[in-house]
């Protein structure tokens, strides 16, 4: 039994080493500020592509976190600004199924061109902090 366990453990360790423990994906985690014309993006998504691979993450309260392939990346963003207060969540009725909480009112903040035709470039060599400071066409 010990021999079987040792052989299985050795095979598993060898497989993990050969695949890089991550399924062969070459990604790094990055984070930082996400702004448009100097104003924090309240809510949104960012996508990073290099032609053959892509990664992305979420923007929340002016900050983002994403997993991306290293190298020169093209960055897309879709951002929103809050237009009202956080809605109150009503108390559920006893025995009622859970309901979806109301969403905070928001409006688009970034122009659609920042998603459809991105021009922002970022070079990522390793994981860490990379601030994304987008500039709208109106501000140029």
KETIRO-13550 format. One record per residue (C-alpha): residue number from 1; residue in one letter; x, y, z. Coordinates in nm, 2 decimals. Layout:
<pts>
+--------+---------+--------+--------+--------+
! vodren ! lumdren !     px !     py !     pz !
+--------+---------+--------+--------+--------+
!    NUM !       A !      X !      Y !      Z !
...
+--------+---------+--------+--------+--------+
</pts>
This chain:
<pts>
+--------+---------+--------+--------+--------+
! vodren ! lumdren !     px !     py !     pz !
+--------+---------+--------+--------+--------+
!      1 !       X !   0.00 !   0.00 !   0.00 !
!      2 !       X !   0.29 !   0.24 !   0.08 !
!      3 !       X !   0.45 !   0.17 !  -0.25 !
!      4 !       X !   0.12 !   0.24 !  -0.44 !
!      5 !       X !   0.07 !   0.57 !  -0.24 !
!      6 !       X !   0.43 !   0.68 !  -0.31 !
!      7 !       X !   0.40 !   0.60 !  -0.68 !
!      8 !       X !   0.07 !   0.79 !  -0.71 !
!      9 !       X !   0.22 !   1.09 !  -0.52 !
!     10 !       X !   0.52 !   1.09 !  -0.75 !
!     11 !       X !   0.30 !   1.08 !  -1.06 !
!     12 !       X !   0.09 !   1.36 !  -0.93 !
!     13 !       X !   0.39 !   1.57 !  -0.85 !
!     14 !       X !   0.54 !   1.51 !  -1.19 !
!     15 !       X !   0.22 !   1.60 !  -1.37 !
!     16 !       X !   0.19 !   1.92 !  -1.17 !
!     17 !       X !   0.55 !   2.01 !  -1.25 !
!     18 !       X !   0.51 !   1.95 !  -1.62 !
!     19 !       X !   0.18 !   2.15 !  -1.64 !
!     20 !       X !   0.31 !   2.43 !  -1.43 !
!     21 !       X !   0.06 !   2.37 !  -1.15 !
!     22 !       X !  -0.18 !   2.61 !  -1.33 !
!     23 !       X !  -0.30 !   2.40 !  -1.63 !
!     24 !       X !  -0.03 !   2.56 !  -1.85 !
!     25 !       X !  -0.19 !   2.91 !  -1.83 !
!     26 !       X !   0.06 !   3.19 !  -1.84 !
!     27 !       X !  -0.11 !   3.46 !  -1.64 !
!     28 !       X !  -0.02 !   3.72 !  -1.38 !
!     29 !       X !  -0.24 !   3.91 !  -1.14 !
!     30 !       X !  -0.25 !   4.29 !  -1.17 !
!     31 !       X !  -0.44 !   4.56 !  -0.99 !
!     32 !       X !  -0.46 !   4.94 !  -0.96 !
!     33 !       X !  -0.67 !   5.25 !  -1.01 !
!     34 !       X !  -0.91 !   5.27 !  -1.29 !
!     35 !       X !  -1.00 !   5.63 !  -1.39 !
!     36 !       X !  -1.16 !   5.82 !  -1.68 !
!     37 !       X !  -1.04 !   6.18 !  -1.73 !
!     38 !       X !  -0.91 !   6.17 !  -1.37 !
!     39 !       X !  -1.24 !   6.05 !  -1.21 !
!     40 !       X !  -1.27 !   5.70 !  -1.06 !
!     41 !       X !  -1.48 !   5.45 !  -1.25 !
!     42 !       X !  -1.75 !   5.34 !  -1.00 !
!     43 !       X !  -1.83 !   5.00 !  -1.16 !
!     44 !       X !  -1.72 !   4.82 !  -1.48 !
!     45 !       X !  -1.51 !   4.56 !  -1.65 !
!     46 !       X !  -1.16 !   4.57 !  -1.81 !
!     47 !       X !  -1.03 !   4.33 !  -2.08 !
!     48 !       X !  -0.67 !   4.28 !  -2.18 !
!     49 !       X !  -0.57 !   4.11 !  -2.51 !
!     50 !       X !  -0.24 !   4.05 !  -2.69 !
!     51 !       X !  -0.38 !   3.89 !  -3.00 !
!     52 !       X !  -0.35 !   3.53 !  -2.89 !
!     53 !       X !  -0.45 !   3.55 !  -2.53 !
!     54 !       X !  -0.68 !   3.76 !  -2.31 !
!     55 !       X !  -0.76 !   3.83 !  -1.95 !
!     56 !       X !  -0.98 !   4.06 !  -1.76 !
!     57 !       X !  -1.14 !   4.17 !  -1.43 !
!     58 !       X !  -1.38 !   4.39 !  -1.26 !
!     59 !       X !  -1.37 !   4.75 !  -1.16 !
!     60 !       X !  -1.53 !   4.85 !  -0.83 !
!     61 !       X !  -1.51 !   5.20 !  -0.67 !
!     62 !       X !  -1.21 !   5.32 !  -0.88 !
!     63 !       X !  -1.00 !   5.01 !  -0.85 !
!     64 !       X !  -0.96 !   4.69 !  -1.05 !
!     65 !       X !  -0.81 !   4.34 !  -1.02 !
!     66 !       X !  -0.74 !   4.12 !  -1.32 !
!     67 !       X !  -0.55 !   3.81 !  -1.44 !
!     68 !       X !  -0.37 !   3.88 !  -1.76 !
!     69 !       X !  -0.11 !   3.73 !  -1.99 !
!     70 !       X !   0.23 !   3.91 !  -1.97 !
!     71 !       X !   0.35 !   4.13 !  -2.25 !
!     72 !       X !   0.21 !   4.42 !  -2.45 !
!     73 !       X !  -0.16 !   4.43 !  -2.40 !
!     74 !       X !  -0.45 !   4.63 !  -2.56 !
!     75 !       X !  -0.69 !   4.74 !  -2.29 !
!     76 !       X !  -1.07 !   4.78 !  -2.32 !
!     77 !       X !  -1.30 !   4.92 !  -2.06 !
!     78 !       X !  -1.67 !   4.95 !  -2.00 !
!     79 !       X !  -1.74 !   5.18 !  -1.70 !
!     80 !       X !  -2.04 !   5.32 !  -1.52 !
!     81 !       X !  -2.09 !   5.60 !  -1.26 !
!     82 !       X !  -2.35 !   5.58 !  -0.99 !
!     83 !       X !  -2.63 !   5.82 !  -1.02 !
!     84 !       X !  -2.81 !   5.76 !  -0.70 !
!     85 !       X !  -2.78 !   5.62 !  -0.35 !
!     86 !       X !  -2.77 !   5.26 !  -0.26 !
!     87 !       X !  -3.13 !   5.13 !  -0.26 !
!     88 !       X !  -3.27 !   4.99 !   0.06 !
!     89 !       X !  -3.31 !   4.61 !   0.06 !
!     90 !       X !  -3.66 !   4.52 !   0.19 !
!     91 !       X !  -3.69 !   4.25 !   0.46 !
!     92 !       X !  -3.79 !   3.92 !   0.30 !
!     93 !       X !  -4.13 !   3.79 !   0.39 !
!     94 !       X !  -4.13 !   3.47 !   0.60 !
!     95 !       X !  -4.13 !   3.16 !   0.38 !
!     96 !       X !  -4.08 !   3.37 !   0.06 !
!     97 !       X !  -3.80 !   3.26 !  -0.18 !
!     98 !       X !  -3.50 !   3.49 !  -0.19 !
!     99 !       X !  -3.52 !   3.78 !  -0.44 !
!    100 !       X !  -3.26 !   3.97 !  -0.64 !
!    101 !       X !  -3.17 !   4.28 !  -0.45 !
!    102 !       X !  -3.23 !   4.61 !  -0.64 !
!    103 !       X !  -2.93 !   4.76 !  -0.82 !
!    104 !       X !  -2.79 !   5.10 !  -0.75 !
!    105 !       X !  -2.88 !   5.34 !  -1.03 !
!    106 !       X !  -2.60 !   5.40 !  -1.27 !
!    107 !       X !  -2.53 !   5.54 !  -1.62 !
!    108 !       X !  -2.25 !   5.47 !  -1.87 !
!    109 !       X !  -1.93 !   5.66 !  -1.80 !
!    110 !       X !  -1.70 !   5.55 !  -2.08 !
!    111 !       X !  -1.78 !   5.60 !  -2.44 !
!    112 !       X !  -1.86 !   5.28 !  -2.64 !
!    113 !       X !  -1.55 !   5.34 !  -2.85 !
!    114 !       X !  -1.33 !   5.25 !  -2.55 !
!    115 !       X !  -1.48 !   4.90 !  -2.57 !
!    116 !       X !  -1.52 !   4.86 !  -2.95 !
!    117 !       X !  -1.20 !   5.02 !  -3.07 !
!    118 !       X !  -0.95 !   5.04 !  -2.78 !
!    119 !       X !  -0.64 !   5.24 !  -2.82 !
!    120 !       X !  -0.50 !   5.21 !  -2.47 !
!    121 !       X !  -0.18 !   5.00 !  -2.45 !
!    122 !       X !  -0.02 !   4.85 !  -2.14 !
!    123 !       X !   0.30 !   4.65 !  -2.10 !
!    124 !       X !   0.29 !   4.40 !  -1.82 !
!    125 !       X !   0.61 !   4.22 !  -1.73 !
!    126 !       X !   0.51 !   4.08 !  -1.39 !
!    127 !       X !   0.22 !   4.09 !  -1.15 !
!    128 !       X !   0.17 !   4.41 !  -0.95 !
!    129 !       X !   0.01 !   4.75 !  -0.96 !
!    130 !       X !  -0.06 !   4.91 !  -1.30 !
!    131 !       X !  -0.29 !   5.22 !  -1.29 !
!    132 !       X !  -0.53 !   5.26 !  -1.58 !
!    133 !       X !  -0.59 !   5.62 !  -1.66 !
!    134 !       X !  -0.82 !   5.64 !  -1.96 !
!    135 !       X !  -0.87 !   5.97 !  -2.15 !
!    136 !       X !  -1.20 !   6.03 !  -2.34 !
!    137 !       X !  -1.19 !   6.18 !  -2.68 !
!    138 !       X !  -1.36 !   6.49 !  -2.55 !
!    139 !       X !  -1.08 !   6.55 !  -2.30 !
!    140 !       X !  -0.80 !   6.52 !  -2.56 !
+--------+---------+--------+--------+--------+
</pts>
